[in-house]
Amino acid sequence: MTPLLTVNLLRVLFVTFCAAIGANASAELAGNLWPGLVLGLILGLVVVLIDRLLKGFSLRAFSSATFGLLLGLLFANLLMASDVLHYRSETTQWAARLIVYATFAYLGMMLAMRSNRDEFSLVIPYVRFARETTQHERLIVDTNVIIDGRIADLCASGFLSRSLIVPRFVLDELQALADSRDPAKRERGRRGLDLLNQFHHSREMELTIHESSSDDRETAVDARLVHTAKLLQARLLTNDNALCQVARLQQVPALNLNDLARALRPMVVVGDEIQLSLVKEGREQHQAVGYLADGTMIVVNHARPHLGKTTTVVVSSALQTTAGRLIFAELKESSNAHSTAEAERGTR
């Protein structure tokens, strides 16, 4: 049974229980069970409605609000204990006491809900809440990043959390891709499902399927991902730049694998020696071309005879083009010979 069906069943049982209790009490007190049945039914439905309205209110927010309420009541008691209204009438004292308690309770709850866990150590000295480590921080993944496949190695290395959350609508999207008539889409969908199965059977990974509510099926997938991340207070892991920007605008922490790849791009400066595999010919007759791990192209002068081999090259210059970074290099042997010749000419 899915969690959504379980929740609905518990709601029905609660409403039925309230109606039965009301009918029993009404039958004993008034001899007629219908008034109590109706009142119990209304009470149960009101409680269920309040539960629906508090859908985005987490247990952490509730505990923070409770702590703030206690602090507010404490300060209100300290203020009222000063007897500043001792010579006022009972009605004035009652109204002032009600206003003071309500004001301090509200302010205490709001301040506590806006505060983070570290700020509570100012109120409760010598007590600090344990931080969630990177390995236990929950990550919500989208369809593209699952199909990408790089998260398996990143999670295994410890750079990303091993606790992954896959919303039900993402799983449905992968299934739709796997059943598509387009061979490319079908291959992508099956690859994503295979990776999820590997995560599910891996002892090092913690994979959770989150059941989304049925009332947001008409909403776009990106909006539902952001809403789910905000609801679960988890980070969103994606390689979609637009989705990442939208999530950050809505104050949802988002990790972009493309940003990580750019940050890990090796920095190559003039004079660096690189082991490079020469894979194809360059534009000039004497040139050969190789690629770094991130796809950066390196054009090596006078390297056409070494095509198909791995050789040591020395970076001579770099250009930034619209298509990306273009690096020029020389063979290490040629570079050494050129440097020797320059030194000999200088001595003459």
C-alpha positions, 0 to 999 in steps of 0.5 A, spaced: 500 500 500 502 506 498 503 512 503 498 516 500 493 511 500 495 509 507 494 517 509 487 517 506 485 510 510 487 513 516 483 520 515 477 516 513 478 511 520 479 518 524 473 521 521 469 515 522 472 514 530 469 521 531 463 520 528 462 514 532 464 517 539 459 523 538 453 518 536 455 514 542 455 520 547 449 523 544 445 517 545 447 516 552 446 524 554 440 526 549 437 519 547 438 521 540 445 519 536 444 523 530 446 530 533 452 527 536 454 523 529 453 530 525 457 534 530 463 528 531 463 528 523 464 535 522 469 535 528 473 530 524 472 533 517 475 540 520 481 536 523 482 533 517 482 540 513 487 543 518 491 537 517 491 538 509 492 546 510 499 544 514 501 540 509 508 543 508 509 544 515 514 539 517 516 536 524 522 541 525 518 547 524 513 544 529 518 543 534 521 550 533 515 553 533 513 550 540 520 552 543 519 559 541 512 559 544 515 556 550 520 562 550 515 567 549 510 565 554 516 565 559 518 572 557 510 574 558 510 571 565 516 575 567 513 581 565 506 580 568 510 578 574 512 585 575 505 587 577 505 593 573 497 593 572 496 591 580 492 598 581 488 597 574 481 593 574 480 586 573 477 587 566 483 591 564 488 586 567 485 580 563 485 584 557 492 586 558 494 579 560 491 576 554 495 581 549 502 580 552 501 573 552 499 573 545 504 578 542 510 574 546 507 567 544 507 570 536 514 573 536 517 567 540 514 562 534 516 567 529 523 568 531 524 560 532 522 558 526 526 563 522 532 561 526 537 556 524 540 550 528 546 554 530 543 560 533 539 555 538 546 555 541 546 562 544 539 560 547 541 553 550 549 554 552 553 548 551 548 545 546 549 544 539 545 540 534 549 535 530 550 537 523 548 532 517 554 530 514 555 530 506 554 522 506 547 523 509 544 529 506 538 528 502 538 529 495 532 529 490 534 527 483 531 529 476 530 525 470 536 528 466 541 527 472 539 519 473 540 518 465 547 522 466 550 516 470 555 520 473 552 520 480 554 513 481 561 515 481 560 521 485 556 518 491 561 512 491 567 517 492 563 521 498 563 528 494 555 527 494 550 524 499 549 517 498 541 518 500 538 519 494 530 521 493 527 519 487 520 522 486 514 518 483 513 522 477 520 522 475 520 514 475 514 515 471 517 519 466 523 514 466 518 509 465 515 513 459 521 514 456 523 506 456 516 505 453 517 510 447 517 508 440 523 513 439 529 508 439 534 514 442 528 515 448 527 508 449 535 507 450 535 513 455 529 511 459 532 504 460 539 506 462 536 510 467 531 505 470 538 500 470 541 505 474 536 506 479 536 498 480 543 498 481 542 504 486 536 500 489 541 493 490 547 497 492 549 497 500 552 503 499 546 507 496 540 509 500 534 510 495 527 512 496 521 513 492 517 519 494 510 519 493 507 525 490 500 527 491 495 526 486 493 534 486 499 536 482 499 532 476 497 537 472 503 541 474 510 541 470 515 537 472 520 542 474 515 546 478 514 539 482 521 538 483 522 544 486 516 544 490 518 537 493 525 539 494 522 545 498 517 540 502 522 535 504 528 541 505 532 537 501 537 539 495 536 538 488 541 535 484 540 536 476 544 538 470 539 542 467 541 550 468 535 553 467 532 548 473 538 550 477 536 557 476 529 557 478 530 553 484 535 558 487 531 563 485 525 560 490 531 559 495 531 552 494 539 549 494 541 546 488 547 542 485 549 543 478 553 537 475 555 542 469 558 547 475 562 541 478 565 539 471 567 546 470 570 547 477 574 541 476 576 543 469 584 542 469 588 549 468 593 549 463 598 554 462 604 556 458 610 551 459 606 545 462 607 538 460 602 534 458 601 527 456 596 527 450 594 522 445 594 525 438 587 522 435 586 526 428 590 531 423 590 538 424 588 544 419 595 545 417 599 539 414 604 539 420 599 539 426 595 533 430 590 534 435 588 531 441 583 532 447 584 533 454 579 529 459 574 535 459 574 535 451 578 541 451 582 541 444 589 541 443 593 543 437 600 540 437 605 543 431 609 539 427 606 532 430 603 529 424 608 523 424 606 522 431 598 521 429 595 515 433 600 515 439 601 518 446 606 523 447 609 529 451 607 536 449 609 543 452 603 548 452 605 554 448 599 558 447 592 558 449 586 562 446 579 563 448 574 562 442 566 562 442 566 555 441 571 554 447 578 554 449 583 552 444 590 550 446 596 550 442 602 546 444 609 543 441 612 536 442 617 536 448 623 534 443 622 540 438 621 545 444 627 542 447 631 543 441 628 550 439 630 552 446 637 549 445 638 553 439 636 559 442 641 559 447 646 557 442 644 563 438 644 567 444 652 565 446 654 567 439 
